[in-house]
Amino acid sequence: MADQKTILLFDDDPDDLEMLEEAILSLYPQTSIHAVTSLSDFWSCLERLSRQGLPHLIVLDFNMPGVTGADVLLLLRRSRRYRNLPTLVWSTSSSEAHRSASLQSGASHYFVKPASFPDMVQQAKTMLTFCESDG
């Protein structure tokens, strides 16, 4: 990931967002991260970005008030503008039903949130392998 990448993080838990952002930036300080905690902020952020400025990666929480990561994925996949963006689901849930719903809705991968920061850094490194390489 030599060039600068843009990542959009959507999670209703600000602490989880901050830890994941810190983990990503510890690996690649030049990464541009947009972190949002609501569905309206998620869509506003996407709509503000130019076609060339769309995120190289989206990371969605699965369990959020009023919406799941799978729901958001279905909306993304219906949009010509967003359907091909690599999107990961990141959740405290290890439920096979949640994993399956996410993958069937178009997630590139489903991650269970780790318990420690070193494990989060390792997970962030894996997540970053899903970034589009043409950026």
The first five atom37 places (N, CA, C, CB, O) and aatype in JSON, in Angstrom:
{
  "aatype": [12, 0, 3, 5, 11, 16, 9, 10, 10, 13, 3, 3, 3, 14, 3, 3, 10, 6, 12, 10, 6, 6, 0, 9, 10, 15, 10, 18, 14, 5, 16, 15, 9, 8, 0, 19, 16, 15, 10, 15, 3, 13, 17, 15, 4, 10, 6, 1, 10, 15, 1, 5, 7, 10, 14, 8, 10, 9, 19, 10, 3, 13, 2, 12, 14, 7, 19, 16, 7, 0, 3, 19, 10, 10, 10, 10, 1, 1, 15, 1, 1, 18, 1, 2, 10, 14, 16, 10, 19, 17, 15, 16, 15, 15, 15, 6, 0, 8, 1, 15, 0, 15, 10, 5, 15, 7, 0, 15, 8, 18, 13, 19, 11, 14, 0, 15, 13, 14, 3, 12, 19, 5, 5, 0, 11, 16, 12, 10, 16, 13, 4, 6, 15, 3, 7],
  "atom_mask": [
    [1, 1, 1, 1, 1],
    [1, 1, 1, 1, 1],
    [1, 1, 1, 1, 1],
    [1, 1, 1, 1, 1],
    [1, 1, 1, 1, 1],
    [1, 1, 1, 1, 1],
    [1, 1, 1, 1, 1],
    [1, 1, 1, 1, 1],
    [1, 1, 1, 1, 1],
    [1, 1, 1, 1, 1],
    [1, 1, 1, 1, 1],
    [1, 1, 1, 1, 1],
    [1, 1, 1, 1, 1],
    [1, 1, 1, 1, 1],
    [1, 1, 1, 1, 1],
    [1, 1, 1, 1, 1],
    [1, 1, 1, 1, 1],
    [1, 1, 1, 1, 1],
    [1, 1, 1, 1, 1],
    [1, 1, 1, 1, 1],
    [1, 1, 1, 1, 1],
    [1, 1, 1, 1, 1],
    [1, 1, 1, 1, 1],
    [1, 1, 1, 1, 1],
    [1, 1, 1, 1, 1],
    [1, 1, 1, 1, 1],
    [1, 1, 1, 1, 1],
    [1, 1, 1, 1, 1],
    [1, 1, 1, 1, 1],
    [1, 1, 1, 1, 1],
    [1, 1, 1, 1, 1],
    [1, 1, 1, 1, 1],
    [1, 1, 1, 1, 1],
    [1, 1, 1, 1, 1],
    [1, 1, 1, 1, 1],
    [1, 1, 1, 1, 1],
    [1, 1, 1, 1, 1],
    [1, 1, 1, 1, 1],
    [1, 1, 1, 1, 1],
    [1, 1, 1, 1, 1],
    [1, 1, 1, 1, 1],
    [1, 1, 1, 1, 1],
    [1, 1, 1, 1, 1],
    [1, 1, 1, 1, 1],
    [1, 1, 1, 1, 1],
    [1, 1, 1, 1, 1],
    [1, 1, 1, 1, 1],
    [1, 1, 1, 1, 1],
    [1, 1, 1, 1, 1],
    [1, 1, 1, 1, 1],
    [1, 1, 1, 1, 1],
    [1, 1, 1, 1, 1],
    [1, 1, 1, 0, 1],
    [1, 1, 1, 1, 1],
    [1, 1, 1, 1, 1],
    [1, 1, 1, 1, 1],
    [1, 1, 1, 1, 1],
    [1, 1, 1, 1, 1],
    [1, 1, 1, 1, 1],
    [1, 1, 1, 1, 1],
    [1, 1, 1, 1, 1],
    [1, 1, 1, 1, 1],
    [1, 1, 1, 1, 1],
    [1, 1, 1, 1, 1],
    [1, 1, 1, 1, 1],
    [1, 1, 1, 0, 1],
    [1, 1, 1, 1, 1],
    [1, 1, 1, 1, 1],
    [1, 1, 1, 0, 1],
    [1, 1, 1, 1, 1],
    [1, 1, 1, 1, 1],
    [1, 1, 1, 1, 1],
    [1, 1, 1, 1, 1],
    [1, 1, 1, 1, 1],
    [1, 1, 1, 1, 1],
    [1, 1, 1, 1, 1],
    [1, 1, 1, 1, 1],
    [1, 1, 1, 1, 1],
    [1, 1, 1, 1, 1],
    [1, 1, 1, 1, 1],
    [1, 1, 1, 1, 1],
    [1, 1, 1, 1, 1],
    [1, 1, 1, 1, 1],
    [1, 1, 1, 1, 1],
    [1, 1, 1, 1, 1],
    [1, 1, 1, 1, 1],
    [1, 1, 1, 1, 1],
    [1, 1, 1, 1, 1],
    [1, 1, 1, 1, 1],
    [1, 1, 1, 1, 1],
    [1, 1, 1, 1, 1],
    [1, 1, 1, 1, 1],
    [1, 1, 1, 1, 1],
    [1, 1, 1, 1, 1],
    [1, 1, 1, 1, 1],
    [1, 1, 1, 1, 1],
    [1, 1, 1, 1, 1],
    [1, 1, 1, 1, 1],
    [1, 1, 1, 1, 1],
    [1, 1, 1, 1, 1],
    [1, 1, 1, 1, 1],
    [1, 1, 1, 1, 1],
    [1, 1, 1, 1, 1],
    [1, 1, 1, 1, 1],
    [1, 1, 1, 1, 1],
    [1, 1, 1, 0, 1],
    [1, 1, 1, 1, 1],
    [1, 1, 1, 1, 1],
    [1, 1, 1, 1, 1],
    [1, 1, 1, 1, 1],
    [1, 1, 1, 1, 1],
    [1, 1, 1, 1, 1],
    [1, 1, 1, 1, 1],
    [1, 1, 1, 1, 1],
    [1, 1, 1, 1, 1],
    [1, 1, 1, 1, 1],
    [1, 1, 1, 1, 1],
    [1, 1, 1, 1, 1],
    [1, 1, 1, 1, 1],
    [1, 1, 1, 1, 1],
    [1, 1, 1, 1, 1],
    [1, 1, 1, 1, 1],
    [1, 1, 1, 1, 1],
    [1, 1, 1, 1, 1],
    [1, 1, 1, 1, 1],
    [1, 1, 1, 1, 1],
    [1, 1, 1, 1, 1],
    [1, 1, 1, 1, 1],
    [1, 1, 1, 1, 1],
    [1, 1, 1, 1, 1],
    [1, 1, 1, 1, 1],
    [1, 1, 1, 1, 1],
    [1, 1, 1, 1, 1],
    [1, 1, 1, 1, 1],
    [1, 1, 1, 0, 1]
  ],
  "atom_positions": [
    [[0.85, -1.18, 0.0], [0.0, 0.0, 0.0], [0.89, 1.24, 0.0], [-0.96, 0.0, 1.22], [0.91, 1.99, 0.97]],
    [[1.61, 1.44, -1.06], [2.58, 2.52, -1.13], [1.92, 3.89, -1.29], [3.54, 2.28, -2.27], [2.38, 4.87, -0.7]],
    [[0.85, 3.97, -2.09], [0.2, 5.26, -2.3], [-0.85, 5.5, -1.21], [-0.44, 5.32, -3.7], [-1.24, 4.58, -0.49]],
    [[-1.3, 6.75, -1.1], [-2.29, 7.09, -0.08], [-3.62, 6.45, -0.41], [-2.44, 8.61, 0.04], [-4.09, 6.5, -1.55]],
    [[-4.23, 5.86, 0.59], [-5.56, 5.26, 0.44], [-6.56, 6.0, 1.3], [-5.53, 3.76, 0.82], [-6.2, 6.62, 2.31]],
    [[-7.81, 5.95, 0.89], [-8.91, 6.52, 1.64], [-9.78, 5.38, 2.14], [-9.73, 7.54, 0.77], [-10.16, 4.49, 1.37]],
    [[-10.1, 5.42, 3.42], [-10.91, 4.37, 4.03], [-12.08, 5.02, 4.75], [-10.07, 3.5, 5.01], [-11.91, 6.02, 5.45]],
    [[-13.27, 4.45, 4.59], [-14.47, 4.91, 5.28], [-14.85, 3.86, 6.31], [-15.64, 5.17, 4.27], [-15.1, 2.7, 5.98]],
    [[-14.89, 4.28, 7.58], [-15.25, 3.4, 8.68], [-16.63, 3.81, 9.2], [-14.19, 3.46, 9.82], [-16.87, 4.99, 9.44]],
    [[-17.53, 2.84, 9.37], [-18.87, 3.11, 9.87], [-19.17, 2.16, 11.01], [-19.94, 2.98, 8.74], [-19.33, 0.95, 10.81]],
    [[-19.24, 2.71, 12.22], [-19.51, 1.93, 13.43], [-20.19, 2.86, 14.42], [-18.18, 1.3, 14.03], [-19.79, 4.01, 14.56]],
    [[-21.21, 2.38, 15.11], [-21.91, 3.23, 16.07], [-21.13, 3.4, 17.37], [-23.27, 2.67, 16.37], [-21.53, 4.2, 18.22]],
    [[-20.04, 2.67, 17.55], [-19.23, 2.76, 18.76], [-17.98, 3.61, 18.5], [-18.83, 1.34, 19.26], [-17.05, 3.15, 17.84]],
    [[-17.95, 4.84, 19.01], [-16.81, 5.72, 18.75], [-15.48, 5.15, 19.25], [-17.06, 7.07, 19.41], [-14.43, 5.4, 18.65]],
    [[-15.51, 4.38, 20.35], [-14.27, 3.78, 20.86], [-13.7, 2.76, 19.89], [-14.53, 3.13, 22.22], [-12.49, 2.72, 19.65]],
    [[-14.58, 1.93, 19.32], [-14.12, 0.95, 18.33], [-13.56, 1.66, 17.1], [-15.27, 0.0, 17.93], [-12.53, 1.25, 16.55]],
    [[-14.24, 2.71, 16.67], [-13.76, 3.49, 15.52], [-12.36, 4.05, 15.79], [-14.73, 4.63, 15.19], [-11.47, 3.96, 14.95]],
    [[-12.2, 4.62, 16.97], [-10.92, 5.23, 17.31], [-9.79, 4.19, 17.35], [-11.02, 5.95, 18.66], [-8.68, 4.43, 16.88]],
    [[-10.09, 3.02, 17.92], [-9.06, 1.98, 18.0], [-8.68, 1.46, 16.61], [-9.53, 0.82, 18.87], [-7.5, 1.25, 16.33]],
    [[-9.68, 1.24, 15.75], [-9.37, 0.76, 14.41], [-8.61, 1.82, 13.62], [-10.67, 0.36, 13.67], [-7.66, 1.51, 12.91]],
    [[-9.03, 3.06, 13.75], [-8.32, 4.15, 13.07], [-6.86, 4.21, 13.54], [-9.04, 5.5, 13.32], [-5.95, 4.36, 12.73]],
    [[-6.65, 4.11, 14.85], [-5.3, 4.14, 15.41], [-4.47, 2.96, 14.88], [-5.36, 4.11, 16.95], [-3.29, 3.11, 14.57]],
    [[-5.09, 1.79, 14.79], [-4.38, 0.61, 14.29], [-3.97, 0.8, 12.83], [-5.26, -0.65, 14.42], [-2.84, 0.48, 12.46]],
    [[-4.89, 1.31, 12.01], [-4.58, 1.54, 10.59], [-3.46, 2.56, 10.44], [-5.84, 2.01, 9.83], [-2.51, 2.36, 9.69]],
    [[-3.59, 3.66, 11.18], [-2.6, 4.74, 11.06], [-1.23, 4.32, 11.62], [-3.09, 6.0, 11.78], [-0.21, 4.87, 11.21]],
    [[-1.2, 3.37, 12.55], [0.08, 2.88, 13.05], [0.83, 2.11, 11.96], [-0.12, 1.98, 14.28], [2.06, 2.03, 11.96]],
    [[0.07, 1.54, 11.04], [0.67, 0.8, 9.92], [0.97, 1.7, 8.73], [-0.26, -0.33, 9.48], [2.04, 1.62, 8.13]],
    [[0.01, 2.58, 8.41], [0.12, 3.45, 7.24], [-0.34, 4.85, 7.62], [-0.71, 2.9, 6.04], [-1.51, 5.19, 7.43]],
    [[0.56, 5.66, 8.17], [0.18, 7.0, 8.66], [-0.38, 7.92, 7.58], [1.38, 7.66, 9.28], [-1.08, 8.88, 7.9]],
    [[-0.1, 7.65, 6.31], [-0.58, 8.51, 5.23], [-2.02, 8.21, 4.83], [0.32, 8.36, 4.02], [-2.56, 8.89, 3.96]],
    [[-2.66, 7.22, 5.44], [-4.03, 6.85, 5.1], [-5.0, 7.95, 5.49], [-4.41, 5.54, 5.78], [-4.91, 8.52, 6.58]],
    [[-5.93, 8.25, 4.59], [-7.0, 9.21, 4.88], [-8.21, 8.42, 5.36], [-7.35, 10.09, 3.62], [-8.74, 7.59, 4.62]],
    [[-8.63, 8.68, 6.59], [-9.73, 7.91, 7.18], [-10.9, 8.83, 7.47], [-9.27, 7.19, 8.47], [-10.75, 9.88, 8.09]],
    [[-12.07, 8.41, 7.02], [-13.33, 9.07, 7.36], [-14.06, 8.11, 8.3], [-14.2, 9.42, 6.06], [-14.38, 6.99, 7.9]],
    [[-14.33, 8.53, 9.52], [-15.01, 7.68, 10.5], [-16.35, 8.3, 10.83], [-14.15, 7.5, 11.78], [-16.44, 9.47, 11.22]],
    [[-17.42, 7.5, 10.69], [-18.77, 7.99, 10.95], [-19.51, 7.01, 11.87], [-19.55, 8.17, 9.62], [-19.21, 5.82, 11.91]],
    [[-20.5, 7.56, 12.61], [-21.24, 6.74, 13.57], [-22.72, 6.62, 13.26], [-21.06, 7.31, 14.94], [-23.46, 5.98, 14.01]],
    [[-23.17, 7.23, 12.16], [-24.6, 7.13, 11.81], [-24.77, 6.87, 10.32], [-25.35, 8.42, 12.22], [-23.89, 7.18, 9.51]],
    [[-25.91, 6.31, 9.97], [-26.19, 6.01, 8.57], [-26.26, 7.29, 7.74], [-27.51, 5.23, 8.45], [-25.78, 7.33, 6.61]],
    [[-26.86, 8.34, 8.3], [-26.94, 9.59, 7.54], [-25.55, 10.18, 7.29], [-27.82, 10.62, 8.29], [-25.28, 10.69, 6.21]],
    [[-24.66, 10.1, 8.29], [-23.29, 10.58, 8.09], [-22.54, 9.71, 7.07], [-22.52, 10.6, 9.42], [-21.72, 10.22, 6.3]],
    [[-22.82, 8.42, 7.07], [-22.19, 7.5, 6.12], [-22.53, 7.92, 4.68], [-22.66, 6.04, 6.37], [-21.64, 8.07, 3.85]],
    [[-23.84, 8.11, 4.41], [-24.26, 8.49, 3.05], [-23.77, 9.88, 2.69], [-25.77, 8.43, 2.93], [-23.37, 10.12, 1.55]],
    [[-23.81, 10.81, 3.65], [-23.32, 12.17, 3.39], [-21.85, 12.15, 3.01], [-23.54, 13.06, 4.61], [-21.43, 12.84, 2.08]],
    [[-21.08, 11.36, 3.72], [-19.65, 11.27, 3.43], [-19.43, 10.72, 2.02], [-18.94, 10.38, 4.47], [-18.63, 11.27, 1.26]],
    [[-20.11, 9.64, 1.67], [-19.95, 9.06, 0.33], [-20.35, 10.05, -0.76], [-20.8, 7.79, 0.2], [-19.67, 10.18, -1.78]],
    [[-21.45, 10.75, -0.53], [-21.96, 11.67, -1.55], [-21.05, 12.88, -1.74], [-23.35, 12.13, -1.19], [-21.01, 13.46, -2.83]],
    [[-20.33, 13.29, -0.69], [-19.42, 14.44, -0.79], [-18.15, 14.1, -1.58], [-19.04, 14.92, 0.6], [-17.5, 15.0, -2.11]],
    [[-17.8, 12.84, -1.65], [-16.55, 12.45, -2.3], [-16.73, 12.39, -3.82], [-16.07, 11.09, -1.77], [-17.74, 11.9, -4.32]],
    [[-15.74, 12.89, -4.53], [-15.78, 12.82, -5.98], [-15.6, 11.38, -6.43], [-14.7, 13.74, -6.61], [-15.2, 10.52, -5.64]],
    [[-15.87, 11.11, -7.68], [-15.7, 9.76, -8.23], [-14.28, 9.26, -8.01], [-16.04, 9.74, -9.74], [-14.08, 8.1, -7.66]],
    [[-13.29, 10.13, -8.19], [-11.89, 9.75, -8.01], [-11.52, 9.67, -6.53], [-10.97, 10.74, -8.72], [-10.51, 9.07, -6.17]],
    [[-12.35, 10.28, -5.66], [-12.05, 10.31, -4.24], [-12.81, 9.29, -3.42], [0.0, 0.0, 0.0], [-12.75, 9.31, -2.19]],
    [[-13.53, 8.38, -4.1], [-14.27, 7.36, -3.36], [-13.31, 6.5, -2.55], [-15.1, 6.48, -4.32], [-12.16, 6.34, -2.93]],
    [[-13.78, 5.95, -1.45], [-12.88, 5.16, -0.61], [-12.35, 3.92, -1.32], [-13.6, 4.75, 0.67], [-13.03, 3.31, -2.14]],
    [[-11.12, 3.59, -0.99], [-10.51, 2.35, -1.5], [-11.02, 1.16, -0.71], [-8.97, 2.43, -1.43], [-10.89, 0.01, -1.14]],
    [[-11.61, 1.45, 0.47], [-12.11, 0.4, 1.35], [-13.17, 0.98, 2.27], [-10.96, -0.25, 2.17], [-13.03, 2.1, 2.76]],
    [[-14.24, 0.21, 2.5], [-15.27, 0.56, 3.48], [-15.29, -0.55, 4.52], [-16.69, 0.75, 2.81], [-15.28, -1.74, 4.18]],
    [[-15.33, -0.16, 5.79], [-15.46, -1.13, 6.89], [-16.73, -0.78, 7.65], [-14.19, -1.11, 7.83], [-16.88, 0.33, 8.16]],
    [[-17.65, -1.75, 7.73], [-18.95, -1.56, 8.38], [-19.06, -2.44, 9.62], [-20.1, -1.87, 7.4], [-18.63, -3.59, 9.61]],
    [[-19.63, -1.89, 10.68], [-20.01, -2.71, 11.82], [-21.24, -3.51, 11.4], [-20.29, -1.84, 13.1], [-22.0, -3.06, 10.54]],
    [[-21.45, -4.67, 12.0], [-22.66, -5.43, 11.66], [-23.86, -4.94, 12.46], [-22.45, -6.93, 11.89], [-24.91, -4.65, 11.9]],
    [[-23.71, -4.86, 13.78], [-24.82, -4.51, 14.67], [-24.81, -3.03, 15.0], [-24.75, -5.34, 15.96], [-23.95, -2.54, 15.73]],
    [[-25.8, -2.32, 14.43], [-25.95, -0.9, 14.73], [-27.43, -0.61, 14.94], [-25.36, -0.01, 13.59], [-28.28, -1.35, 14.44]],
    [[-27.75, 0.45, 15.67], [-29.17, 0.76, 15.9], [-29.92, 1.01, 14.59], [-29.3, 1.98, 16.81], [-29.56, 1.91, 13.82]],
    [[-30.95, 0.21, 14.35], [-31.81, 0.42, 13.19], [-31.31, -0.1, 11.87], [0.0, 0.0, 0.0], [-32.04, -0.07, 10.88]],
    [[-30.07, -0.59, 11.81], [-29.52, -1.06, 10.54], [-28.39, -2.05, 10.81], [-29.0, 0.14, 9.68], [-27.7, -1.96, 11.83]],
    [[-28.22, -2.99, 9.91], [-27.09, -3.91, 10.02], [-26.1, -3.63, 8.88], [-27.57, -5.4, 9.97], [-26.43, -2.98, 7.9]],
    [[-24.9, -4.12, 9.05], [-23.91, -4.01, 7.98], [-24.42, -4.65, 6.7], [0.0, 0.0, 0.0], [-24.15, -4.16, 5.61]],
    [[-25.16, -5.75, 6.83], [-25.71, -6.43, 5.65], [-26.72, -5.52, 4.94], [-26.39, -7.76, 6.06], [-26.76, -5.5, 3.71]],
    [[-27.53, -4.78, 5.71], [-28.48, -3.85, 5.1], [-27.75, -2.78, 4.29], [-29.36, -3.18, 6.19], [-28.13, -2.47, 3.16]],
    [[-26.7, -2.23, 4.88], [-25.92, -1.18, 4.2], [-25.27, -1.75, 2.94], [-24.84, -0.58, 5.15], [-25.23, -1.1, 1.9]],
    [[-24.76, -2.96, 3.04], [-24.15, -3.61, 1.87], [-25.14, -3.74, 0.72], [-23.61, -4.99, 2.25], [-24.81, -3.46, -0.43]],
    [[-26.36, -4.15, 1.03], [-27.37, -4.3, -0.03], [-27.62, -2.96, -0.72], [-28.68, -4.84, 0.55], [-27.77, -2.92, -1.94]],
    [[-27.66, -1.89, 0.05], [-27.86, -0.56, -0.54], [-26.65, -0.16, -1.39], [-28.09, 0.49, 0.57], [-26.82, 0.4, -2.48]],
    [[-25.46, -0.45, -0.92], [-24.25, -0.13, -1.69], [-24.24, -0.9, -3.01], [-22.99, -0.46, -0.87], [-23.92, -0.34, -4.05]],
    [[-24.58, -2.18, -2.96], [-24.5, -3.04, -4.15], [-25.56, -2.68, -5.18], [-24.65, -4.5, -3.76], [-25.43, -3.02, -6.36]],
    [[-26.63, -1.98, -4.76], [-27.67, -1.53, -5.7], [-27.26, -0.27, -6.46], [-28.97, -1.28, -4.97], [-27.86, 0.08, -7.47]],
    [[-26.23, 0.4, -5.96], [-25.79, 1.66, -6.56], [-24.64, 1.43, -7.53], [-25.37, 2.66, -5.46], [-23.62, 0.85, -7.17]],
    [[-24.81, 1.89, -8.75], [-23.75, 1.76, -9.75], [-22.46, 2.42, -9.25], [-24.18, 2.4, -11.09], [-21.36, 1.92, -9.49]],
    [[-22.6, 3.55, -8.55], [-21.43, 4.3, -8.08], [-20.65, 3.55, -7.01], [-21.87, 5.65, -7.54], [-19.42, 3.65, -6.95]],
    [[-21.34, 2.8, -6.16], [-20.69, 2.2, -4.98], [-20.56, 0.68, -5.03], [-21.44, 2.58, -3.76], [-19.9, 0.1, -4.17]],
    [[-21.18, 0.03, -5.99], [-21.29, -1.44, -5.94], [-19.96, -2.18, -5.98], [-22.12, -1.91, -7.07], [-19.86, -3.3, -5.47]],
    [[-18.93, -1.58, -6.56], [-17.65, -2.28, -6.68], [-16.63, -1.9, -5.62], [-17.07, -2.02, -8.03], [-15.48, -2.35, -5.67]],
    [[-17.03, -1.07, -4.65], [-16.1, -0.69, -3.6], [-15.87, -1.88, -2.65], [-16.62, 0.54, -2.81], [-16.84, -2.47, -2.17]],
    [[-14.61, -2.22, -2.38], [-14.35, -3.31, -1.43], [-14.93, -2.93, -0.06], [-12.82, -3.6, -1.32], [-14.64, -1.87, 0.48]],
    [[-15.76, -3.82, 0.47], [-16.44, -3.54, 1.73], [-16.3, -4.73, 2.67], [-17.93, -3.21, 1.48], [-16.57, -5.87, 2.3]],
    [[-15.88, -4.43, 3.89], [-15.69, -5.45, 4.91], [-16.7, -5.22, 6.03], [-14.24, -5.42, 5.47], [-17.1, -4.09, 6.29]],
    [[-17.11, -6.3, 6.68], [-17.95, -6.19, 7.87], [-17.09, -6.57, 9.06], [-19.24, -7.08, 7.77], [-16.34, -7.55, 9.02]],
    [[-17.21, -5.78, 10.13], [-16.38, -5.89, 11.32], [-17.32, -5.88, 12.51], [-15.32, -4.73, 11.41], [-18.06, -4.91, 12.69]],
    [[-17.33, -6.92, 13.33], [-18.35, -7.03, 14.37], [-17.85, -7.75, 15.6], [-19.57, -7.74, 13.83], [-16.89, -8.53, 15.55]],
    [[-18.5, -7.48, 16.72], [-18.22, -8.25, 17.94], [-18.86, -9.63, 17.84], [-18.74, -7.5, 19.19], [-18.49, -10.54, 18.58]],
    [[-19.8, -9.79, 16.94], [-20.53, -11.05, 16.8], [-19.76, -12.07, 15.97], [-21.9, -10.8, 16.17], [-19.28, -11.78, 14.87]],
    [[-19.64, -13.28, 16.52], [-19.05, -14.37, 15.75], [-20.14, -15.28, 15.18], [-18.07, -15.19, 16.63], [-19.86, -16.4, 14.76]],
    [[-21.36, -14.79, 15.16], [-22.51, -15.55, 14.67], [-22.33, -15.94, 13.2], [-23.8, -14.73, 14.83], [-22.01, -15.11, 12.35]],
    [[-22.54, -17.21, 12.93], [-22.45, -17.69, 11.55], [-23.55, -17.06, 10.7], [-22.55, -19.23, 11.51], [-23.35, -16.83, 9.51]],
    [[-24.71, -16.78, 11.3], [-25.8, -16.14, 10.57], [-25.4, -14.72, 10.14], [-27.09, -16.1, 11.44], [-25.7, -14.3, 9.02]],
    [[-24.73, -13.99, 11.02], [-24.28, -12.63, 10.67], [-23.21, -12.68, 9.59], [-23.74, -11.9, 11.91], [-23.22, -11.89, 8.64]],
    [[-22.28, -13.62, 9.74], [-21.21, -13.78, 8.75], [-21.82, -14.12, 7.39], [-20.21, -14.89, 9.19], [-21.46, -13.53, 6.37]],
    [[-22.73, -15.07, 7.38], [-23.36, -15.5, 6.13], [-24.17, -14.37, 5.5], [-24.27, -16.71, 6.39], [-24.09, -14.17, 4.29]],
    [[-24.95, -13.65, 6.3], [-25.75, -12.53, 5.76], [-24.84, -11.47, 5.16], [-26.63, -11.91, 6.87], [-25.16, -10.9, 4.12]],
    [[-23.72, -11.21, 5.8], [-22.78, -10.19, 5.31], [-22.18, -10.62, 3.98], [-21.67, -9.93, 6.33], [-22.14, -9.83, 3.03]],
    [[-21.71, -11.84, 3.91], [-21.08, -12.32, 2.68], [-22.09, -12.42, 1.54], [-20.42, -13.68, 2.91], [-21.77, -12.09, 0.4]],
    [[-23.31, -12.88, 1.85], [-24.35, -12.96, 0.82], [-24.77, -11.58, 0.32], [-25.57, -13.71, 1.36], [-25.24, -11.43, -0.81]],
    [[-24.61, -10.56, 1.18], [-24.97, -9.19, 0.8], [-23.86, -8.48, 0.05], [-25.34, -8.4, 2.03], [-24.05, -7.35, -0.41]],
    [[-22.7, -9.13, -0.08], [-21.63, -8.55, -0.89], [-20.38, -8.16, -0.14], [0.0, 0.0, 0.0], [-19.5, -7.52, -0.73]],
    [[-20.26, -8.53, 1.12], [-19.02, -8.22, 1.86], [-17.86, -9.0, 1.26], [-19.18, -8.55, 3.37], [-18.0, -10.16, 0.86]],
    [[-16.71, -8.35, 1.2], [-15.5, -9.04, 0.75], [-14.99, -10.0, 1.82], [-14.42, -8.01, 0.39], [-14.36, -11.01, 1.51]],
    [[-15.26, -9.67, 3.09], [-14.81, -10.51, 4.21], [-15.56, -10.08, 5.46], [-13.27, -10.4, 4.41], [-16.05, -8.96, 5.55]],
    [[-15.63, -10.98, 6.43], [-16.27, -10.71, 7.73], [-15.21, -10.91, 8.8], [-17.52, -11.65, 7.97], [-14.6, -11.98, 8.89]],
    [[-15.0, -9.88, 9.62], [-14.02, -9.95, 10.7], [-14.71, -9.85, 12.05], [-12.97, -8.83, 10.56], [-15.66, -9.08, 12.21]],
    [[-14.25, -10.63, 13.02], [-14.71, -10.48, 14.4], [-13.72, -9.55, 15.09], [-14.81, -11.88, 15.14], [-12.5, -9.74, 15.02]],
    [[-14.26, -8.53, 15.77], [-13.41, -7.54, 16.44], [-12.51, -8.24, 17.47], [-14.28, -6.44, 17.13], [-12.98, -9.03, 18.29]],
    [[-11.23, -7.94, 17.43], [-10.3, -8.57, 18.37], [-10.37, -7.93, 19.76], [-8.87, -8.47, 17.83], [-10.9, -6.83, 19.93]],
    [[-9.83, -8.63, 20.76], [-9.89, -8.17, 22.15], [-8.71, -7.27, 22.52], [-9.92, -9.36, 23.08], [-8.81, -6.5, 23.47]],
    [[-7.61, -7.36, 21.78], [-6.43, -6.58, 22.16], [-5.98, -5.68, 21.02], [-5.28, -7.51, 22.57], [-6.27, -5.94, 19.85]],
    [[-5.27, -4.61, 21.37], [-4.79, -3.69, 20.34], [-3.78, -4.36, 19.4], [-4.16, -2.48, 20.99], [-3.87, -4.15, 18.19]],
    [[-2.81, -5.15, 19.9], [-1.9, -5.83, 18.96], [-2.64, -6.71, 17.96], [-0.88, -6.67, 19.74], [-2.27, -6.78, 16.78]],
    [[-3.69, -7.39, 18.42], [-4.49, -8.2, 17.49], [-5.24, -7.32, 16.5], [-5.48, -9.09, 18.27], [-5.43, -7.7, 15.34]],
    [[-5.66, -6.14, 16.96], [-6.34, -5.21, 16.06], [-5.39, -4.71, 14.97], [-6.92, -4.02, 16.85], [-5.79, -4.56, 13.82]],
    [[-4.15, -4.45, 15.33], [-3.17, -4.02, 14.33], [-2.99, -5.12, 13.29], [-1.8, -3.67, 15.0], [-2.94, -4.84, 12.09]],
    [[-2.89, -6.37, 13.73], [-2.77, -7.49, 12.79], [-4.0, -7.58, 11.89], [-2.57, -8.83, 13.56], [-3.88, -7.81, 10.68]],
    [[-5.17, -7.4, 12.49], [-6.4, -7.45, 11.7], [-6.46, -6.29, 10.71], [-7.63, -7.42, 12.63], [-6.89, -6.47, 9.57]],
    [[-6.04, -5.11, 11.14], [-6.03, -3.95, 10.24], [-5.11, -4.21, 9.05], [-5.57, -2.67, 10.99], [-5.42, -3.83, 7.92]],
    [[-3.98, -4.86, 9.3], [-3.06, -5.18, 8.21], [-3.75, -6.08, 7.18], [-1.78, -5.89, 8.76], [-3.6, -5.88, 5.98]],
    [[-4.51, -7.06, 7.66], [-5.25, -7.94, 6.75], [-6.35, -7.15, 6.03], [-5.87, -9.11, 7.53], [-6.54, -7.33, 4.82]],
    [[-7.05, -6.29, 6.75], [-8.11, -5.49, 6.12], [-7.55, -4.65, 4.97], [-8.78, -4.57, 7.16], [-8.18, -4.53, 3.91]],
    [[-6.39, -4.1, 5.17], [-5.81, -3.21, 4.16], [-5.42, -3.95, 2.88], [-4.58, -2.51, 4.73], [-5.24, -3.31, 1.84]],
    [[-5.3, -5.26, 2.94], [-5.02, -6.02, 1.72], [-6.21, -5.98, 0.76], [-4.65, -7.47, 2.07], [-6.07, -6.32, -0.42]],
    [[-7.39, -5.58, 1.26], [-8.57, -5.53, 0.4], [-8.7, -4.21, -0.34], [-9.81, -5.76, 1.23], [-9.58, -4.06, -1.19]],
    [[-7.84, -3.23, -0.04], [-7.88, -1.94, -0.73], [-7.68, -2.13, -2.23], [-6.81, -0.97, -0.17], [-6.89, -2.97, -2.66]],
    [[-8.41, -1.34, -3.01], [-8.2, -1.37, -4.46], [-6.76, -1.01, -4.76], [-9.17, -0.39, -5.17], [-6.21, -0.09, -4.16]],
    [[-6.15, -1.72, -5.67], [-4.74, -1.49, -5.97], [-4.52, -0.44, -7.05], [-4.09, -2.78, -6.4], [-3.39, -0.06, -7.33]],
    [[-5.6, 0.04, -7.66], [-5.43, 1.01, -8.75], [-5.45, 2.44, -8.28], [-6.49, 0.82, -9.79], [-5.41, 3.36, -9.1]],
    [[-5.51, 2.68, -6.93], [-5.66, 4.0, -6.36], [-4.54, 4.9, -6.66], [0.0, 0.0, 0.0], [-4.55, 6.05, -6.24]]
  ]
}
